[in-house]
Structures are given as C-alpha cells and as structure tokens.
Amino acid sequence: MNVRRLIPTAALTGAVALAATALTACSGGNSETGDAKGGRLGVTASFYPLQFLAEQIGQDHVKVTGLTKPGVEPHDLEITPRQTSQLGDADVVLYLKTLQPAVDKAIELSGVKNVVDAATLTKLETHSAAGHEGHDHDHDHDHAAEGDGHDHGEAGTDPHVWLDPVKYAEIAKGVGAALEKADPSHAADYRKNAAELVAKLGALDTEFKDGLQNTATKTFITTHSAFGYLAERYGLDQEGIAGVDPEAEPSPARMKELQDVAKKDNVTTVFFEALASDKTAKALARDTGLKTDVLDPLEGITDSSQGADYFEVMRSNLKNLQKALGSK
C-alpha cells in the first residue's frame, strides 16, 4: 500500500465540477450512447472487489469500468475529469463509502442517480491491529480500533469486508439486486449468476473453515492490518505491525511487543503484501528468526498477484496461512 495522499477538498471539488460541466455540455446528459456500451448496462466500480462482482454477476449484459487501475492502492486514487465523466455516464455506480474519499466526493457532485454503497449491503465492524486485546472470536462482536493513523470510515469501521467470503457474498446479493433493478429485462440472468457466485463463495468459506480449523498456532503477524474480518471469521488472531498502512514505521515499543507475541504464540511467519515494501516485515523477521511470506489484501490484481482473480488469490492466501500457522 502506498502512503496515503490527501487531496485538498477545494481543488477536488473544482476539478469534479469542471468535469461535470464539460460532460453535460458535450453529451447533453448522463447517458452514454448505446453504441459505446454495445447495448449493455454501463457499470462503474470504484475498485477491484466491486468490479469483480459486477463482472461475475453481469457477464455479457454489462460493460464494467473500474476507477482504480491495477497497481494503484484504492485509498490513493485521485479522480480525473475523465473518470468523473465515467461516473456521469454510468447506469450503475458501485463503491464502498469512506474507503476512497475522492470517489465519495465525485459521486456526490456528479449527480449520478443509481448508486450502490457496498457498506450498506453488509455490517461493517471495527478491528484492532492488536488481535490479542479483547479478542474472543465472537463474529458479532465489534472490536475497538486502535489508533493506526488511518480513517476507516464511519465510527472507525474496517472497510476490508471482501476478505471474508461470507460478508462478500452478502454484498454480491446486493449487487445482483441492483443490476436486476437497473436492467429488468435481464433480471433472471442476474439472479442466476448472483446465486452461482454466492454458492462459490460459500464453498470458499468452507475451504477456509476446514483448512484453518486445526493449526499449531492461531496468530499471524502482518504489515497490513486488513485481515480483521478474515481472522474473526476463522478464529484467528491478526497482529498488525503498524495498522492498515504497511509502509508506516512501527514504534520500537510495537516491534518489541510483536517479538514477545511471536515467541509466546509460536508464530513462524511475518506477512507482507506484494505491492508494498517488505522492509519492515524483513526487519521483524530477522530480529525474531521468522520467515516472510505474502498475504494479499486483494485491493487489485496485478502481475505480482498470486492468482488471476479473487478466488485464485484467496486460495493462495489460504495456502500461505496454512503453512504459516502449521495446519494439521
């Protein structure tokens, strides 16, 4: 994850307003021509997990455009006039409110009518970077977020719901319903595709549940504290090095604490993500005699990803967790 860049509100508002004005002047409205869409429903998704849902559920009936390009961390997205035009052109916009402030502002100013906030399709929770503090593995229990220097959104909620297949399936159902409403003539296909995707996510949930049920340790250390939902779902303890930003420098006290946790809980591996520096992970691993490996937060797919889509990367994550935790 790259270091988050803050965009001045006034500058962002001006840029979005200018783009919206230009779009209206050139096209005379919010609808892209049928030729440009090929007669399909135009869907704009703010980042990969929502883009994947739209593609899987919509299939040949939709033309999906992603605002966040491969290799760009979603929090860092800066909206261009062209991307604002895409929002204005879309029949449906999928986003997760507060994850990408620039997208939130652009949607507000674009005037697009059919907007789906994934945060309303499942329950968001708060998770602590230190998994041992008050962690009872109760799936309905909200954990207090520790100060990690990052805005998780409403009341400090954790946005990384797609890393829990059960919650991701809830979002998939909502996306399917939104496509049905926007394009009633293909409602039966959307319903069928959504049901098939939900079934696949159910199977993935079973794989994780079975694969992580019997392990030598339940604790994993990661540079990116994105795996709170996954940890809570499968009875694990996530220990984040420095909150949700994997490139933030942890305090000496936190590094000492993690050394103690690693020794106490027989931790074998420090996880990092492929798109961020592994310097901190390697430093901790060197000091504690641990290994390093990749745990992908699945905010995008690139050539560095351990798989070509959501399911392949999640199964790679499962394999890496099983190895690190000593699955039996």
N, C-alpha and C positions, 0 to 999 in steps of 0.2 A: 504494500500500500504506500503510495506516495504521501508526502507531508501535505496535509490539507491546506488549500489556498482559500483565503477569504476574498470574496468579490464585493466591492463597495456597493451597497444597495442602490444608491442613486445612479451609478454607472450601469448596473444591471437593468434597472427599471427603464432607463433611457434607451438602452440597446434593444430591449424587448419591445418597447413601444414603437420605436422606429421600424423594426422589422414587421410588426403587426400592421402598421400603417402602409408600408410598402406592399405587403401581401394583399391587403384589401384593394389598393389602387390597381395592382396588376391583374388580380384574378376576379375581383368583384364579389368575393365571398369566401366561405370557408371550405368549399368542396373542391377537391382535386378532380380533374376530368376523368371520365370513365376510361378513356384510352390510357391515361397514365397509370391507372390502377389495374387495367386489364379486366375491368368489370368486377374486381374483388373488393372486399371490405378493407379499408385502409386502417391499419392498427399501428400506433406508435407506442413503443415500450421504452421506459426510461433506462433500463439496464438489463443485463443478460437473463437473470432468473425469470423475469416477466416476459421477455422476448421469447424465451424457450416455451413457456406456457402457451403464448399466443400461436406460435408456430405449430406446436403439437396438437392443439385443440382446433385451430382454424384450418390447418393444412392448405388445400388448394383453394379454399374460399377466401383467404385473406392475403393481403400484402403487408408484411410486417417490417417496420423500420425501427432500428434501435438507436437511441440517442447517445448511448455510451459505447464507444468503439472498443474493440479488443485491445487490451493493454492499458486502458485508462481506468484508474480507480474511480468508482462511481461518485464518491464524495468530492472528488476533484473536478467534476465535469463543469465546464464553462459553456454556457449556452451561446451559440452563434445565431445570427439573423436567419441563416438557412434552417437551422434546427427549430427555431421558433416558427418558421413557415410550415415545417412539417407538423408541428403541433396544431396549427391552424387548419391544415389540410386534413387531418386525421378524422376518421369516423369514430374511432375509439382511442383513447389515451390511457395506458396502464402505467401507474407509478406507485411508489411507496412514500407517502408523505413524510417529510422531515429527513429522509435519507439523503436527498440531494436538494439543498435549498435553492439552487439555481433553477432546477426543474419546477419546484413549487411556485416560484415567482413567475416563471414563464407561463405556466398553466393558468395562473390567476389573471395574467394580463392578456392572454391570447384570446380569451372568450370562447374557447372550445367547450362544447356542451356535454359530450359523452365522455366523462372522466371516471375512471375506476381507481380508487385508492386501495391498494392491497392491504394496507394496515387496518381497513375496516372489515376484511374478509376472514380474519383470524384474531386471536387475542395476543397482543404484544405483551411481553414481560420485561422485567429488569433482571440483569445478571451481574454478579460481582466478578471482577477479574481474579479474585482470590477464592477459588472454589471451596475451600475448607471452612470458610467462615459462615456458619449457619446453614450449611447445605445439607438438606435432609432428603433430597431426591424426590420431593413431592412435586408432581408435574403441575399442580395448580397453585404452587407457592411462588410468589414474586420475591426475588432476592434484591436487596438494596444494592444499587450500583455504586461502586467506589469511584472516587474522583479519578478519571482517566484522561481528563483534558479533551474530551470529545463529546459533542452533542448527540445523544442517541435519539432525540426527539421528545415527544410528549412524556413528561414526568420521568425522563431518563430511561425510556424503554429501549430495549435492544432490537435493532431492525433486522437481524440476520435470521429471520424465520424460515427461509428456504432451506437451511441446513438441517431442519427437522422435517423428514418426509411426511409426517402426519400433518403438520401445520401447512406445509407446501401443498398437500392435497386439498386442504380447506380453501386455500387461495385458488387452486385450479378449478374447483367447483364454482367459485365466484366469477372467475374469468369466463368460464363456459357460459354461465347465465348471462353475463354482459354481452357476449357475442351473439347469443340467441336473441336477446332483446334488440340489438342493433341490426341484425340481419335475420329476420324471422323466416325467410324463405329457405334458409339452410339450418334451421334450428335443430332438426333431427340429427344432422351430421355433427353439429357442435356437441349435442348432448351425448351422442355415442362416443365421440373422440374424448370428451372430458371423462366419461366413465371408464374408458380404457386406460387413460393416463392415471386416474386415481387408483385403479387396480394395480398398475405397475408401481406406483408409489407405495401402495400397501405391501406389495411383495418386497420392495426395498427396505421398508420398515422392519419386516420380518427378518430379512438378512442381517440387518444391524442388531436387532434384538437377540437373535440366535448367536451371531458372531461375537458379541461383546458380553454375553451372559456370564461366562466363566473365564476370568482373566486373573493373572497373578497380582495385578495392581489395578486400581480404578482411576489413578491420577495421571494426567498428561499435562505437559508444560508446552505453551505455545506463545510465539511472539505476537500473534493476532488473537485477541480475545473475542473471536467471532463465533465460538462454538458452544455458547451457553445453552442454547436450545437443544443441540445435539447431546451435550453432556447430561442435561436434565432428563431428556427422553430415555437415555440408556443407562442411567445410574452411574455416570462418571463424574469426576472432579476436574474441571478445567482450571489450570493455574496460568494466568496470563502474565507475561513478563512486564509489559508496560501498557496495559489497557488495549483499546481497539486499534491503535496505530502501531504497527510492527516496527516502524523506524524511529519511534520515540526512544529516548535514552532512559532506561530504568534507573532508579536511585540505587546507590550502594546498599541501602537497607533492604530494598526489594530483592536484589541479587542474593544477598546473604539469606534472606528468608526462603528463596527458591532453592538454594543449596541445602537448607535444612529439610525442606519438603521432599526434595529428591532423595535424600538419604533415608528419611523416615518412611516414605511410601514406596521405596524401591523403584523409583522412576528410572527408565532406561534411555529415554529419548527426549530431545528438545525439538519441537516442530517449528518450521517457518514456512512462509508461502513463497512460491517461485518468483513472483513479480517484485518482491521486496528484498532488501539486503538481508543476508544471513549472518551479518557480523555479530549481532548481539546473541543470537542463538549459538553460534560457534564459541563465543566467549564464555557463555554459561556452561556449554558442554565441555569445554576444555577445563574449566575450573572444577567440574564435578565428575569428570570421567564418563560423560554420557555421549550417546550418538546423536546425530541430527537427521531429520527427515522432513518431508513435505506434507503439510495438511492444508488443502486448498479451500479457501473461503467461497469459491465459486461465484465471484462477482463478475467474472468474464472468462471466456475461453480464448486461449492463445496457443501458439506453437509450443509453449513451455508447459501447458497443462498436461496432466496425466490422464488424458482422455479427450474424446472429441465432443462430448455433450454432458449434460447434467448427470445422467445415470452412470456413465463411464467414470467420471471424476469422483462421484460419491463412492463408487465401489473401490476406487483406488484409495480414497480416504479410509474406507473401512479396512482394507488390507493393511495399510500403514499403521492404523490404530491397533489392529490385532497383533501385529508384530511387536509394536512398542509396549503394549500392555501385557504381553505374554498370554495370548488367548489359548485356552486348552481345548 
